[in-house]
Amino acid sequence: RVGDTISFQILEDRIWNSLDVPKPLVVTDSGEVDVPYIGRVMAVDKTCKQVEDDIKTALEKDYYNKATVVLSLNVANRLLGRVYLWGQVHGQGALDLQMNENLTAGRAILKAGGLADFANKNKVQVVRDAVDAKGQKKIFNLDMEQILEKGKTEQDIVLQPGDLIIVPSRLFNF
């Protein structure tokens, strides 16, 4: 995943790998790692073995007759992605979505400081990037008054990376 740190080593290259110490590489926001000699290699959503094979193939194309590439995951990024809050919440913007966290829309609003004074609690929307069979983005309509004030958490939804939570204003603010 983006932000993971991997160790990279070519066993045949004693000069580049001074003292045979693996070189740390970080998966960039574009999902690539910058590998010495060959440049950027796509790494996101691949296993270490798959990335290792891609690097080995590229190295054997131009630099080695036979390359022994060793790749391992050092640090896994705990950040799965971000969700975004917009509108009548106290803290608009992005919230980090951690691995193994079941962040719901209600909890995200609470993390953002709660609903603002003029929020329309009954018409909160979650817009999901994933498209349905018709090519439309999924939109979930939520009643935060029921979820947050009356405890009906079964009506809440678990968020996914890239989700946008929109909290509109009430028509009448008094």
N, C-alpha and C positions, 0 to 999 in steps of 0.2 A: 504494500500500500504506500501511498504518498507519505513521506516522512520517515519511512523505515530506513534503518542503517544496516548495510550489509558489508561483510568482509570479502575482499577480492584478492586473489593471489594466482599468479601463473608460476607453476613449479619449475618450468624450464628457464625462467628469466632471473638468474641470480643477480645480475647487475641492477635491473629495475627494482627488484624486491630486496633492497639492502637489508641484510640480517634476516632474510626470509620472513619478514613481518607482513601480515596481510594489510592491504590498504583499505580503509573504511570508505564506503561510497554511500551517498544518501539519495533516496528516490525523490526526485524533484516534483514540483507541482504539476509538471507535464506528464509525470508517470515514468520518467526515464532516469537512468543512471549514466553518468559521464565516465566511460571506461577509458583508461590510458590506451593509447595507440589507435583505437577504433572510433572513439567518440561516443555519441549517445546511443543507448540501447533501451528499448521499451521493457519495463520491468513490472508495471502495475498489473495486478490480477494474474500474475504468473508465479509458479513455484521457483525456488532457488535452482532446481535442476533444469527447468525450462530456460531460465535466464542464462545459466551456465552453458547450456547447449548453444544458445544464440551467440554468446561471446566466443565460444570455442570455434564455431563455424566461421565467424568473422575474422578471428585471429589466424586460422589456418588458410584463409583465402589469400592474405597478403603478407603475413609475418612469420608463421611457423609451419613446418611440415606436420608436426603433431604437437598440439598444445594440451597441457593438463591444467585445466582451470578449476580452482577451488573457490566456491562461493558459499557463504553461510549467513544466516540472519543474525545480526547482533542485537539490535534493539527494534522491537515492533512498536510502531506508532499506535498509541492508544486512542487517537482521534479518528473516528469513523468518517466524520464530515461535519457540516454545519447546517443548522436550520436558521431561518430568518424570520424576525418578527417586525411587523410594520403596522402603523396606525396607533390606536388609542391604548398603548401600553406604556409603562413608565420608562422602560429601557429598550427602545427600538434597536434593531441591528441583528448581528449574528450571535448564535449560541453554539458552542461546540457540542457535538454529539459524540460521546465516548463509546468505545467498544463495550459490549455487554451491558449497555444502559438502555432501559426501556423508557425513554423520555416520551411522555405524552404531551399533547397540545396544552393541556391544563397545567402541567408541571413546568413547561417551557414558559408559559405566561407568568407563572409565579416566580421563576428564575429571573425573568425580565423586570421584576419589581411589581408585578400585578397589573390589573386593568386600570387605566386612567379614569378620571371622574366622568368623562363624557363618552365612555365606551358603550357600544351597543352589544351587551353581553350575549344576546340571543342570536346574533348573526355573524359569529366568528367563522372564518373560512380557513381551511388548510388546502393549499394548492400544491399538488404533487407533480413533479417533473415527468414522472412515468406516464405514458399515454395509454389509453384503453384501446379496444379493438377498432374504434371509429377514428383513432388518431387524435382524440381530445385529451387534454390534461385532466387528471382526476381532481375533482373539487369535493371536499367534505365540508358540510355545513354543521357547525357545532353550537350548542346552547351552553355557554359557559356558566350561566346562572344555575342551570341544573347540575352541571358537573362540579363547579367549584363551591357553590353556596349550599347545594342540597345533597352533595356527596354521591351523585349518580355517576361514578367513575367508569362504569361499564359503557357509557355513551362516549367516552373519550377515545382517541385513537393514538397508537404508537407512531411516532414520527420517523421519517427516513431522511437520509442526507439530501439536502437540497430543498426540502419542504419549506414553503412560505406560509406563515400564519398571518392572516390579515384581520385586524380588529377595527371595524368601522366605527364612525361616530353615530350617536343617536341623532334622530331628526330634530327632536326638541330637547334642548339642554336648559334645565331649570333647576 
